[in-house]
Amino acid sequence: MRNRTLGLGIIATIVIILNVGCEDKKAVSFVDDNWSDANLVRGGLLYDKWWKINSVAEPTSNFDPIWSSQTTNSRSGSATWRCKECHGWDYIGKNGRYSSGSHYTGFEGVWEARLKDKADVFDAIKDDGGNHDLSAELSDNDVLDLTKFILDGLVDITLYVDANGVALGDTTNGKSLYESACASCHGSDGNSLDFKSDDGIQGVGWAANDNPQEILHKIRWGHPGSDPEMPSMVEKGKSDQDCADILAYSQKLPQ
């Protein structure tokens, strides 16, 4: 009887181990099974302002508890939920453009995450039950697209924007690309759309000089929620250097 009980206990233990293994495999399997359908461009847009892309209601509360773990960035509400607000337009968080000033949080960037396993990055973004829990706001497909962006879409911004914020690009090629892809909405002088309206017209020339890292991101991936939709130069088959060329030309436009 004792041996029979021991045997049943061993069988039960094996079943539990197998069940746990199946659950882990199921989580990894979603990423592996759907990776070919992950949308890189959509991931870049989600990184900017995800509620404009996945049609979830814009958050009104802070992204707590993680946001409350820092005291240097006083923004509140939906701004605290933007990936870029913690990790930066240059993707290196506290080590980049957001190393000081009102956007400083002390949080790490996502640059090193591009070297990690895709299932681990997926879990870190979703973080179900953790301090970075986005499981109620982002679907698994949303998280997968963000994972794709982090693994395959990041660039070393320092290759395209120098330490003084000057774009490292060819303005001749940038002018040609700008006129064919951007001018219809932004105007030949870049001032058809006013981004800030604080003091005169603040168009493309102003934005490209004020925050070149942000504008390079938007040139590459588009602007979430814009009408008409701002095209992604990556989706149009343009190289990262082409995008930097557009930025370089944009910096020459009137401010």
MONORWO-V14454 format. One record per run of one state. SS is the DSSP state (hx for helix, st for strand, lp for the rest). FROM is the first residue (numbers start at 1). TO is the last residue. If there is no record, write none. Layout:
# MONORWO-V14454
SS|FROM|TO, SS|FROM|TO
This chain:
# MONORWO-V14454
lp|1|1, hx|2|37, lp|38|39, hx|40|49, lp|50|50, hx|51|54, lp|55|66, hx|67|69, lp|70|76, hx|77|81, lp|82|82, hx|83|87, lp|88|92, hx|93|95, lp|96|96, hx|97|99, lp|100|111, hx|112|115, lp|116|117, hx|118|126, lp|127|139, hx|140|152, lp|153|156, hx|157|159, lp|160|160, st|161|161, lp|162|166, st|167|167, lp|168|170, hx|171|181, lp|182|182, hx|183|186, lp|187|203, hx|204|210, lp|211|211, hx|212|221, lp|222|239, hx|240|250, lp|251|255
